[in-house]
Amino acid sequence: MGRSHSLLKSLVASLPRRQGTTLTIFYLLETLVNGIVPCMSINAKKTSKQKVDLQSLLIRAYLDQTVVPILLQGLVLAKERPPNPIEFLAAYLLKNKLQFEDRN
């Protein structure tokens, strides 16, 4: 857990809630906080020598290995609140993808 867990919780708390509306982003963030983030610390202990066959992973493990690490870093947009959040996130993902592709 640790730092990324508390960072994500603060991001969730800073997002505006709309009365009577269930937003997908809240569900995603809560899922990440409650499930995937604790798993990430376990997966981080694995050495990079242990390459996993991505096709054989369950959906959650696949996302945990490939998408979640960079997505969590990109969610800084919730704090910065750029006027074009989708473009901001897309640019962030493209700019930083190489540092995360080496982990797969």
Backbone bond lengths (Angstrom), bond angles and torsions (degrees), N, CA, C in turn:
res aa  C-N    CA-C-N  psi(-1)  N-CA   C-N-CA  omega(-1)  CA-C   N-CA-C  phi
1 M - - - 1.448 - - 1.519 107.76 -
2 G 1.293 119.18 -108.21 1.444 121.76 173.11 1.504 114.88 74.77
3 R 1.325 114.51 -138.34 1.459 121.98 -170.29 1.532 113.30 -62.95
4 S 1.343 117.23 -47.14 1.464 118.58 -178.10 1.523 111.31 -65.65
5 H 1.331 116.80 -33.18 1.463 120.68 179.10 1.527 110.40 -65.83
6 S 1.337 117.38 -46.41 1.465 119.76 -179.58 1.525 111.37 -69.97
7 L 1.337 117.56 -33.91 1.462 121.14 176.57 1.521 110.29 -62.60
8 L 1.321 116.17 -45.65 1.455 119.88 -179.11 1.524 111.16 -66.21
9 K 1.326 117.69 -38.96 1.462 120.31 177.29 1.524 111.09 -62.39
10 S 1.334 117.08 -39.56 1.466 119.24 178.92 1.524 110.92 -68.93
11 L 1.340 116.91 -33.48 1.465 119.64 175.83 1.524 110.79 -64.46
12 V 1.326 115.92 -44.25 1.465 119.93 179.05 1.524 109.89 -61.49
13 A 1.326 117.15 -42.93 1.463 121.01 -178.67 1.525 111.87 -65.71
14 S 1.334 117.22 -29.37 1.465 119.99 -177.47 1.526 113.23 -82.24
15 L 1.331 117.43 -13.88 1.461 119.72 -179.96 1.523 110.26 -74.87
16 P 1.338 117.56 139.05 1.465 119.76 179.44 1.527 111.01 -70.58
17 R 1.302 116.52 139.02 1.471 120.80 176.95 1.525 108.73 -101.13
18 R 1.307 115.91 138.72 1.457 120.90 179.27 1.522 108.47 -106.72
19 Q 1.294 115.88 130.87 1.461 122.99 -177.65 1.525 110.15 -60.66
20 G 1.335 116.99 126.84 1.450 121.59 174.58 1.514 115.35 75.49
21 T 1.312 119.54 7.11 1.461 121.97 -178.00 1.520 109.60 -120.41
22 T 1.326 115.60 128.98 1.455 119.46 174.38 1.510 107.40 -97.79
23 L 1.316 116.45 112.47 1.453 120.45 -177.64 1.523 110.11 -94.25
24 T 1.308 115.57 138.03 1.455 121.08 -179.71 1.518 111.64 -57.56
25 I 1.310 117.35 -37.08 1.463 120.27 -177.97 1.519 111.48 -63.07
26 F 1.342 117.99 -37.59 1.459 119.92 178.05 1.523 110.35 -65.48
27 Y 1.325 116.48 -42.51 1.456 120.17 178.46 1.525 110.04 -61.87
28 L 1.331 116.68 -44.96 1.458 121.01 179.72 1.522 111.07 -61.16
29 L 1.327 116.78 -48.58 1.459 120.31 -178.35 1.523 111.81 -65.04
30 E 1.321 117.38 -41.23 1.459 119.93 178.80 1.520 110.65 -65.32
31 T 1.332 116.46 -37.81 1.455 120.50 176.94 1.521 110.28 -63.27
32 L 1.326 115.53 -42.94 1.461 119.27 178.84 1.519 111.15 -63.32
33 V 1.325 116.44 -44.85 1.467 120.40 -179.11 1.518 110.47 -63.39
34 N 1.318 117.52 -44.90 1.458 121.11 -173.66 1.516 114.38 -82.18
35 G 1.328 117.44 -24.83 1.454 117.83 -173.44 1.506 116.32 -123.89
36 I 1.300 116.88 -55.01 1.453 119.40 -169.33 1.514 112.41 -79.61
37 V 1.311 118.66 -39.76 1.465 120.17 -177.05 1.528 111.50 -59.08
38 P 1.343 119.95 -46.18 1.464 117.91 176.04 1.527 112.56 -60.88
39 C 1.334 117.26 -34.77 1.459 120.69 178.42 1.520 111.28 -67.74
40 M 1.329 116.93 -30.42 1.456 120.30 -178.52 1.517 111.10 -62.56
41 S 1.321 118.15 -38.18 1.458 119.66 -179.66 1.523 110.52 -66.44
42 I 1.323 116.87 -32.55 1.458 120.70 176.35 1.520 109.30 -69.14
43 N 1.330 117.03 -46.24 1.457 121.17 -179.07 1.517 112.04 -66.74
44 A 1.317 117.92 -29.32 1.457 121.23 -179.72 1.518 111.19 -66.24
45 K 1.312 117.66 -22.26 1.457 121.43 179.94 1.526 112.01 -74.67
46 K 1.327 117.76 -18.76 1.455 120.98 178.34 1.520 108.78 -69.33
47 T 1.301 116.34 144.14 1.457 119.25 178.64 1.513 109.93 -77.84
48 S 1.324 115.63 157.33 1.462 119.95 -179.35 1.524 111.07 -70.30
49 K 1.336 117.39 -14.25 1.461 121.08 178.66 1.523 111.54 -70.01
50 Q 1.318 116.88 -21.41 1.458 121.03 -177.84 1.521 109.73 -87.17
51 K 1.312 116.17 80.71 1.461 120.54 177.97 1.527 108.61 -75.00
52 V 1.307 115.66 133.55 1.459 121.58 -177.36 1.520 108.66 -105.31
53 D 1.318 116.21 141.39 1.453 120.63 174.03 1.527 107.38 -73.00
54 L 1.327 116.62 104.74 1.464 121.52 -174.70 1.526 112.59 -60.52
55 Q 1.317 117.26 -31.20 1.465 120.27 -178.59 1.529 112.36 -68.10
56 S 1.322 117.26 -24.34 1.466 119.96 -177.08 1.534 113.21 -90.89
57 L 1.333 117.18 -5.52 1.463 120.57 -178.10 1.526 112.08 -77.12
58 L 1.320 115.77 150.86 1.457 120.64 170.47 1.527 108.16 -67.82
59 I 1.317 117.44 161.65 1.465 121.54 -175.52 1.522 111.43 -55.20
60 R 1.309 117.24 -48.76 1.466 120.51 -177.21 1.530 111.50 -62.26
61 A 1.323 116.55 -42.92 1.464 120.51 179.25 1.526 110.78 -66.98
62 Y 1.331 116.73 -38.84 1.465 120.85 177.92 1.529 110.59 -60.83
63 L 1.327 116.68 -48.76 1.466 120.29 178.84 1.524 111.01 -63.24
64 D 1.321 116.08 -39.46 1.461 120.97 179.15 1.527 111.27 -61.96
65 Q 1.304 116.67 -36.90 1.463 121.75 -179.22 1.522 112.82 -78.39
66 T 1.324 117.76 -33.07 1.463 120.20 -168.00 1.524 115.52 -110.30
67 V 1.317 118.45 -40.96 1.463 121.20 -168.82 1.526 113.83 -110.49
68 V 1.309 116.73 -41.27 1.463 120.68 -171.74 1.531 113.68 -58.09
69 P 1.333 119.99 -44.77 1.473 117.95 -177.74 1.532 113.69 -57.52
70 I 1.318 117.58 -47.78 1.470 119.63 -179.10 1.530 110.92 -73.04
71 L 1.328 116.95 -33.12 1.460 119.80 179.64 1.526 111.12 -65.72
72 L 1.322 116.60 -41.04 1.468 119.82 177.67 1.521 111.14 -60.21
73 Q 1.323 116.61 -42.12 1.457 120.02 178.03 1.526 110.65 -65.17
74 G 1.335 117.20 -37.79 1.462 121.46 -179.40 1.515 113.75 -70.99
75 L 1.324 117.16 -18.13 1.458 120.16 -178.33 1.522 113.19 -72.98
76 V 1.324 116.83 5.31 1.460 120.57 172.45 1.530 109.42 -59.74
77 L 1.324 116.44 -19.47 1.469 120.32 178.67 1.522 111.48 -59.76
78 A 1.326 117.92 -26.46 1.464 119.90 178.23 1.522 110.61 -65.41
79 K 1.319 115.90 -28.73 1.455 120.14 179.02 1.528 110.64 -85.07
80 E 1.340 116.75 -41.03 1.465 121.34 -178.00 1.529 112.84 -77.38
81 R 1.325 116.84 -29.23 1.467 123.62 179.69 1.531 113.57 50.54
82 P 1.335 116.42 60.80 1.462 118.95 178.31 1.527 110.27 -67.43
83 P 1.333 117.86 156.21 1.464 120.34 -179.31 1.532 112.84 -67.61
84 N 1.324 116.88 -19.66 1.463 121.89 -179.76 1.536 109.46 -125.76
85 P 1.328 118.67 73.78 1.463 121.52 -171.69 1.527 114.54 -61.95
86 I 1.317 118.23 -35.83 1.463 119.84 -179.36 1.520 110.25 -67.94
87 E 1.322 116.83 -44.73 1.464 120.28 177.02 1.524 110.49 -64.22
88 F 1.322 117.19 -39.21 1.463 121.68 178.31 1.524 110.28 -59.37
89 L 1.344 116.42 -49.05 1.459 120.73 -178.87 1.523 110.99 -66.10
90 A 1.326 117.03 -42.65 1.467 120.58 178.88 1.524 110.80 -60.44
91 A 1.320 116.85 -45.21 1.467 120.86 179.33 1.528 110.50 -63.54
92 Y 1.332 116.59 -41.08 1.466 120.35 179.23 1.527 110.42 -62.05
93 L 1.334 116.33 -46.70 1.463 120.39 -178.47 1.525 111.17 -61.53
94 L 1.325 116.88 -45.09 1.462 120.28 -179.98 1.528 111.79 -66.50
95 K 1.305 116.67 -39.70 1.465 121.15 -178.20 1.530 111.78 -67.27
96 N 1.322 117.51 -36.37 1.464 121.58 -172.52 1.523 114.83 -106.81
97 K 1.316 118.15 5.24 1.462 120.16 -173.65 1.530 113.61 -62.61
98 L 1.311 117.96 -32.51 1.463 119.84 -177.10 1.524 112.64 -64.01
99 Q 1.308 118.00 -36.62 1.461 119.39 -179.69 1.519 111.87 -69.70
100 F 1.331 118.33 -20.74 1.460 121.40 179.03 1.524 112.32 -98.15
101 E 1.330 118.35 -25.24 1.465 121.08 179.98 1.518 111.58 -65.26
102 D 1.318 117.59 -30.40 1.461 121.13 179.58 1.520 112.04 -64.21
103 R 1.309 117.39 -23.18 1.468 121.78 -177.59 1.519 112.36 -78.24
104 N 1.324 118.04 -18.99 1.469 120.97 -175.65 1.502 111.59 -82.75
